[in-house]
Amino acid sequence: MNIVVLTGAGISAESGVPTFRGADGLWEGHRVEEVATPEAFVRDPHLVHHFYNLRRAKLLDGTIHPNPAHQALARLAASKEHRLFLVTQNIDDLHERGGSPDVLHMHGELLKSRCTECGAVADCREDLGRASVCKACGHLDCLRPHVVWFGEMPFGLDEISVAISQADLFVAIGTSGNVYPAAGFVFLARQAGIKTLEINLEVSEGTRIFHESRRGRAGDLVPQWVDELQ
Ligand code: BV8
Protein backbone atom coordinates (compact mmCIF):
# COMPACT_ATOMS: atom_id res chain seq x y z
CA MET A 1 0.00 0.00 0.00
CA ASN A 2 1.16 3.59 -0.76
CA ILE A 3 0.74 5.59 2.45
CA VAL A 4 1.09 9.35 2.97
CA VAL A 5 1.57 10.39 6.60
CA LEU A 6 1.33 14.04 7.70
CA THR A 7 2.55 14.78 11.22
CA GLY A 8 2.15 17.85 13.41
CA ALA A 9 3.27 19.10 16.79
CA GLY A 10 1.23 16.43 18.59
CA ILE A 11 3.61 13.63 17.53
CA SER A 12 6.46 15.40 19.35
CA ALA A 13 4.42 16.37 22.42
CA GLU A 14 5.32 13.19 24.38
CA SER A 15 8.98 13.87 23.61
CA GLY A 16 8.68 17.15 25.53
CA VAL A 17 8.39 19.54 22.57
CA PRO A 18 5.54 21.97 23.41
CA THR A 19 2.72 22.11 20.85
CA PHE A 20 1.54 25.40 19.39
CA ARG A 21 -1.99 25.42 20.67
CA GLY A 22 -1.30 23.59 23.91
CA ALA A 23 -0.45 26.96 25.45
CA ASP A 24 -3.17 28.45 23.17
CA GLY A 25 -0.44 29.41 20.70
CA LEU A 26 1.23 31.86 23.04
CA TRP A 27 4.96 32.27 23.55
CA GLU A 28 6.15 34.72 26.25
CA GLY A 29 2.92 36.67 25.71
CA HIS A 30 3.29 36.78 21.91
CA ARG A 31 0.95 34.96 19.55
CA VAL A 32 3.07 32.52 17.52
CA GLU A 33 1.45 33.83 14.37
CA GLU A 34 2.88 37.27 15.29
CA VAL A 35 6.43 36.06 15.90
CA ALA A 36 6.74 33.49 13.11
CA THR A 37 6.35 35.97 10.23
CA PRO A 38 8.74 37.81 7.86
CA GLU A 39 7.26 41.11 9.08
CA ALA A 40 8.14 40.29 12.70
CA PHE A 41 11.69 39.43 11.60
CA VAL A 42 12.07 42.85 9.93
CA ARG A 43 10.38 44.66 12.82
CA ASP A 44 12.23 42.93 15.65
CA PRO A 45 14.91 40.46 14.47
CA HIS A 46 16.25 40.03 18.01
CA LEU A 47 12.84 38.84 19.29
CA VAL A 48 12.44 36.36 16.43
CA HIS A 49 16.03 35.07 16.75
CA HIS A 50 15.43 34.69 20.50
CA PHE A 51 12.21 32.67 19.83
CA TYR A 52 14.11 30.20 17.65
CA ASN A 53 17.34 30.18 19.68
CA LEU A 54 15.36 29.09 22.77
CA ARG A 55 13.58 26.31 20.83
CA ARG A 56 16.84 25.15 19.16
CA ALA A 57 18.70 25.06 22.49
CA LYS A 58 15.85 23.10 24.07
CA LEU A 59 15.84 20.59 21.19
CA LEU A 60 19.61 20.11 21.66
CA ASP A 61 19.80 20.08 25.49
CA GLY A 62 19.71 16.29 25.71
CA THR A 63 16.26 16.05 27.34
CA ILE A 64 14.23 15.59 24.13
CA HIS A 65 14.17 12.17 22.46
CA PRO A 66 12.11 10.44 19.76
CA ASN A 67 9.08 8.60 21.20
CA PRO A 68 7.43 5.29 20.16
CA ALA A 69 5.34 7.11 17.54
CA HIS A 70 8.45 8.36 15.70
CA GLN A 71 10.00 4.91 16.00
CA ALA A 72 6.88 3.15 14.69
CA LEU A 73 6.87 5.34 11.55
CA ALA A 74 10.53 4.42 10.99
CA ARG A 75 9.50 0.75 11.23
CA LEU A 76 6.78 1.39 8.66
CA ALA A 77 9.31 3.08 6.34
CA ALA A 78 11.47 -0.07 6.52
CA SER A 79 8.60 -2.50 5.78
CA LYS A 80 8.59 -4.19 2.36
CA GLU A 81 4.80 -4.34 1.97
CA HIS A 82 4.23 -0.59 2.07
CA ARG A 83 5.66 2.59 0.54
CA LEU A 84 5.65 5.51 3.04
CA PHE A 85 5.77 9.20 2.10
CA LEU A 86 6.36 11.09 5.36
CA VAL A 87 5.69 14.83 5.44
CA THR A 88 5.93 16.79 8.67
CA GLN A 89 4.87 20.28 9.73
CA ASN A 90 7.39 20.02 12.57
CA ILE A 91 10.76 21.70 12.47
CA ASP A 92 12.38 19.36 15.00
CA ASP A 93 14.61 16.42 13.95
CA LEU A 94 12.80 13.73 15.94
CA HIS A 95 11.60 11.77 12.89
CA GLU A 96 15.21 11.51 11.68
CA ARG A 97 16.50 10.63 15.15
CA GLY A 98 13.70 8.05 15.41
CA GLY A 99 15.09 6.33 12.30
CA SER A 100 12.94 7.68 9.44
CA PRO A 101 15.15 7.83 6.32
CA ASP A 102 13.13 10.29 4.22
CA VAL A 103 11.31 13.18 5.87
CA LEU A 104 9.83 16.14 3.98
CA HIS A 105 9.88 19.15 6.32
CA MET A 106 7.24 21.31 4.63
CA HIS A 107 7.75 24.07 7.23
CA GLY A 108 11.54 23.85 7.26
CA GLU A 109 14.00 22.77 9.95
CA LEU A 110 15.03 24.39 13.25
CA LEU A 111 18.56 22.94 12.95
CA LYS A 112 19.22 24.72 9.64
CA SER A 113 19.92 28.37 8.80
CA ARG A 114 19.40 30.18 5.50
CA CYS A 115 21.32 33.17 4.18
CA THR A 116 19.09 36.03 3.01
CA GLU A 117 21.93 37.25 0.77
CA CYS A 118 23.08 34.12 -1.09
CA GLY A 119 20.36 31.60 -0.16
CA ALA A 120 22.86 29.09 1.27
CA VAL A 121 21.24 26.61 3.68
CA ALA A 122 23.56 25.26 6.38
CA ASP A 123 23.36 23.09 9.49
CA CYS A 124 22.81 25.27 12.53
CA ARG A 125 23.17 24.03 16.10
CA GLU A 126 24.00 27.31 17.84
CA ASP A 127 22.27 30.64 18.45
CA LEU A 128 21.67 32.83 15.42
CA GLY A 129 21.73 36.62 15.69
CA ARG A 130 22.64 39.83 13.94
CA ALA A 131 26.34 39.09 14.55
CA SER A 132 26.09 35.76 12.67
CA VAL A 133 28.13 35.49 9.46
CA CYS A 134 27.22 33.40 6.42
CA LYS A 135 30.04 30.86 5.84
CA ALA A 136 29.17 30.69 2.12
CA CYS A 137 29.20 34.37 1.17
CA GLY A 138 30.79 36.01 4.21
CA HIS A 139 27.97 38.52 4.72
CA LEU A 140 27.14 39.66 8.25
CA ASP A 141 23.64 39.90 9.78
CA CYS A 142 22.01 37.94 6.96
CA LEU A 143 21.18 34.55 8.51
CA ARG A 144 17.62 33.49 9.39
CA PRO A 145 16.16 30.21 10.60
CA HIS A 146 15.43 27.90 7.64
CA VAL A 147 11.76 27.68 8.61
CA VAL A 148 8.55 28.65 6.79
CA TRP A 149 6.85 31.60 8.50
CA PHE A 150 3.17 32.51 8.22
CA GLY A 151 2.61 34.09 4.84
CA GLU A 152 5.57 32.21 3.30
CA MET A 153 5.28 29.33 0.82
CA PRO A 154 5.78 25.91 2.41
CA PHE A 155 8.30 23.52 0.84
CA GLY A 156 7.49 20.50 -1.34
CA LEU A 157 3.83 21.23 -2.10
CA ASP A 158 3.99 19.77 -5.64
CA GLU A 159 5.72 16.61 -4.39
CA ILE A 160 3.14 16.27 -1.63
CA SER A 161 0.15 16.59 -3.95
CA VAL A 162 1.64 14.02 -6.34
CA ALA A 163 2.23 11.64 -3.41
CA ILE A 164 -1.38 12.07 -2.23
CA SER A 165 -2.73 11.50 -5.76
CA GLN A 166 -0.82 8.18 -5.89
CA ALA A 167 -1.65 7.06 -2.34
CA ASP A 168 -4.03 4.38 -1.06
CA LEU A 169 -4.17 5.87 2.43
CA PHE A 170 -3.68 9.35 3.95
CA VAL A 171 -2.97 9.54 7.69
CA ALA A 172 -2.73 12.73 9.79
CA ILE A 173 -1.05 12.36 13.19
CA GLY A 174 -0.95 14.99 15.96
CA THR A 175 -2.18 18.03 14.08
CA SER A 176 -5.01 20.41 14.94
CA GLY A 177 -5.83 21.12 11.29
CA ASN A 178 -5.55 24.88 11.86
CA VAL A 179 -2.72 25.70 9.49
CA TYR A 180 -3.04 25.69 5.72
CA PRO A 181 -2.12 24.37 3.22
CA ALA A 182 -1.28 21.31 5.42
CA ALA A 183 -4.81 21.26 6.84
CA GLY A 184 -6.14 21.01 3.28
CA PHE A 185 -4.33 17.77 2.41
CA VAL A 186 -7.20 15.63 3.75
CA PHE A 187 -9.54 17.33 1.24
CA LEU A 188 -7.09 16.46 -1.57
CA ALA A 189 -7.12 12.86 -0.38
CA ARG A 190 -10.92 12.74 -0.20
CA GLN A 191 -11.19 14.22 -3.71
CA ALA A 192 -8.81 11.50 -4.92
CA GLY A 193 -11.11 8.89 -3.35
CA ILE A 194 -8.46 7.81 -0.84
CA LYS A 195 -9.08 6.32 2.61
CA THR A 196 -8.24 8.86 5.36
CA LEU A 197 -7.34 8.22 8.99
CA GLU A 198 -6.66 10.72 11.79
CA ILE A 199 -4.77 9.89 15.00
CA ASN A 200 -5.05 12.76 17.48
CA LEU A 201 -5.40 13.45 21.19
CA GLU A 202 -8.42 15.73 20.72
CA VAL A 203 -11.06 16.41 18.10
CA SER A 204 -9.37 18.59 15.45
CA GLU A 205 -10.64 21.10 12.90
CA GLY A 206 -10.53 18.30 10.34
CA THR A 207 -11.86 15.33 12.34
CA ARG A 208 -15.25 15.26 10.61
CA ILE A 209 -13.55 15.05 7.18
CA PHE A 210 -11.65 11.85 7.96
CA HIS A 211 -13.22 8.43 7.30
CA GLU A 212 -11.81 7.27 10.63
CA SER A 213 -10.45 9.20 13.62
CA ARG A 214 -8.70 7.52 16.55
CA ARG A 215 -8.57 9.50 19.77
CA GLY A 216 -5.51 9.16 22.02
CA ARG A 217 -1.80 9.69 22.39
CA ALA A 218 0.40 9.17 19.35
CA GLY A 219 2.90 7.22 21.45
CA ASP A 220 0.21 4.59 22.10
CA LEU A 221 -1.89 4.65 18.91
CA VAL A 222 0.76 4.95 16.18
CA PRO A 223 2.67 1.77 17.14
CA GLN A 224 -0.71 -0.06 17.34
CA TRP A 225 -1.69 1.22 13.89
CA VAL A 226 1.68 0.24 12.36
CA ASP A 227 1.39 -3.24 13.93
CA GLU A 228 -2.05 -3.63 12.29
CA LEU A 229 -0.45 -2.96 8.88
CA GLN A 230 2.23 -5.65 9.21
C1 BV8 B 1 0.87 30.12 3.11
C2 BV8 B 1 7.18 26.73 11.18
C3 BV8 B 1 0.67 31.01 0.95
C4 BV8 B 1 7.57 27.89 12.03
C5 BV8 B 1 4.76 26.93 10.92
C6 BV8 B 1 -3.14 35.56 6.54
C7 BV8 B 1 -1.91 35.93 6.00
C8 BV8 B 1 -1.04 35.01 5.46
C9 BV8 B 1 -1.38 33.67 5.47
C10 BV8 B 1 -2.58 33.32 6.03
C11 BV8 B 1 -3.47 34.24 6.56
N1 BV8 B 1 -4.56 33.56 7.02
C12 BV8 B 1 -4.38 32.24 6.82
C13 BV8 B 1 -3.20 32.09 6.21
C14 BV8 B 1 -2.62 30.86 5.83
C15 BV8 B 1 -1.68 30.51 6.97
C16 BV8 B 1 -2.50 29.82 8.03
O1 BV8 B 1 -2.93 28.70 7.81
N2 BV8 B 1 -2.73 30.50 9.17
C17 BV8 B 1 -3.52 29.91 10.23
C18 BV8 B 1 -3.06 30.45 11.58
C19 BV8 B 1 -5.00 30.21 9.96
N3 BV8 B 1 -0.70 29.62 6.41
C20 BV8 B 1 0.46 30.13 5.99
O2 BV8 B 1 0.80 31.28 6.12
C21 BV8 B 1 1.33 29.13 5.26
N4 BV8 B 1 1.75 29.70 4.01
O3 BV8 B 1 -0.33 30.10 3.26
O4 BV8 B 1 1.51 30.56 1.97
C22 BV8 B 1 0.35 29.92 0.01
C23 BV8 B 1 0.37 28.61 0.38
C24 BV8 B 1 0.01 27.61 -0.54
C25 BV8 B 1 -0.35 27.96 -1.79
C26 BV8 B 1 -0.34 29.29 -2.14
C27 BV8 B 1 -0.01 30.26 -1.25
C28 BV8 B 1 2.59 28.84 6.05
C29 BV8 B 1 2.23 28.19 7.37
C30 BV8 B 1 3.50 27.68 8.04
C31 BV8 B 1 3.78 28.47 9.31
N5 BV8 B 1 4.89 27.83 10.01
N6 BV8 B 1 5.81 26.32 11.50
C32 BV8 B 1 7.66 27.49 13.47
O5 BV8 B 1 7.48 26.30 13.80
O6 BV8 B 1 7.94 28.40 14.27
S1 BV8 B 1 3.19 26.48 11.38
C33 BV8 B 1 3.29 25.73 12.90
O7 BV8 B 1 2.00 25.79 13.42
C34 BV8 B 1 3.60 24.29 12.80
O8 BV8 B 1 4.54 23.98 11.84
C35 BV8 B 1 2.28 23.68 12.50
O9 BV8 B 1 2.04 23.61 11.14
C36 BV8 B 1 1.36 24.65 13.10
C37 BV8 B 1 0.85 24.07 14.37
O10 BV8 B 1 -0.03 23.13 13.93
P1 BV8 B 1 0.00 21.68 14.54
O11 BV8 B 1 1.23 20.98 14.14
O12 BV8 B 1 -1.30 21.10 14.18
O13 BV8 B 1 0.13 21.92 16.09
P2 BV8 B 1 -1.03 22.35 17.09
O14 BV8 B 1 -0.41 22.69 18.38
O15 BV8 B 1 -1.93 23.33 16.41
O16 BV8 B 1 -1.88 20.99 17.25
C38 BV8 B 1 -1.29 19.89 17.89
C39 BV8 B 1 -2.33 18.79 17.86
O17 BV8 B 1 -1.75 17.64 18.44
C40 BV8 B 1 -3.56 19.13 18.67
O18 BV8 B 1 -4.71 18.83 17.91
C41 BV8 B 1 -3.48 18.21 19.89
O19 BV8 B 1 -4.75 17.71 20.28
C42 BV8 B 1 -2.66 17.07 19.36
N7 BV8 B 1 -1.85 16.41 20.37
C43 BV8 B 1 -1.25 16.95 21.46
N8 BV8 B 1 -0.58 15.99 22.13
C44 BV8 B 1 -0.74 14.84 21.44
C45 BV8 B 1 -1.55 15.10 20.32
N9 BV8 B 1 -1.91 14.15 19.44
C46 BV8 B 1 -1.46 12.90 19.67
N10 BV8 B 1 -0.67 12.57 20.72
C47 BV8 B 1 -0.31 13.50 21.62
N11 BV8 B 1 0.47 13.15 22.67
Residues whose N, C-alpha, C, O or C-beta is under 5 A from the ligand:
A	BS01	BV8	G8 A9 G10 A13 E14 T19 F20 R21 G22 A36 Q89 N90 I91 H107 V147 V148 W149 F150 G151 E152 M153 P154 G174 T175 S176 G177 N178 V179 Y180 P181 I199 N200 L201 E202 S204 G216 R217 A218
